[in-house]
């Protein structure tokens, strides 16, 4: 063929050995946390949620019942 000065082709992509590396420690599901993040939630909803929690009397009664009466003993 004709002699041309062309640069060598460079590798564009490879996934070689990645699957083995991923499976070394096992592929796990993401951990589920107790309270999911409210990041990115509708601001109007968050404001209402804040006020509803603030004025929720049932929750306050339950929390007060669970706390030990340390102050009464002193």
N, C-alpha and C positions, 0 to 999 in steps of 0.2 A: 504494500500500500504506500500511500504518500507519506512522507515524513512531515509531521506538524508538531510545533511546540505547544502542547496543551498541558495544563496542570492536571495532576492526578485528581480523580474524583474523591471527595471526602464522604464519609459515612453520614447519612442523614438521620437515621433512627435505628435503635435496637432495643429490644426488651429482654435480651439474653440474661439468664440467671436471676431475673427479678422475682419470678414466681417462687423459685426455691427460697430466696431470701425472705420473702413475705411469709412463707409457711414455716420458716425455722421457729419463730416464736408463736406461730398460730395466728389465724385471722379471727379476730374477736369482733363481737358487736360493740358499738359504742356504749359506754356506761350510761345508764339512766340515772339522773340525779333526782333528789327529792323534790326540789322546787325548780321547774324549768325557767329559763331566763325570759324576762319580759322585754328583752331588747328587740326592737323592730315591731312592737305591738302598737295598735292604733292609740294615739295619745288621748283621744276623747274617752276611749274605754278605760285607759289607765287612770285618768283623773277620777272617773266615776268609781272605779275599783278602790281607789285610795279613800274616798269619802265613805263608801259603803263599809269598808273595814273599820274606819274611824268610828262610825256610829252604830256598829253592830253590837248590841247589848248582850246577846246570848254568848258571844265569844268572850266578852269581858267577864261574865259571871263564871264561866267554865274555868278561865285562867285564874280567877280569884280563888275558886274552890280548890284548885290543885296546889296552890302555894301554901307551904306550911305556916302556921301561925306562930312565928318566932317572936314577933313584937309583943304579942299578948302575954307570953311567958315572962318576959323581962320586967 
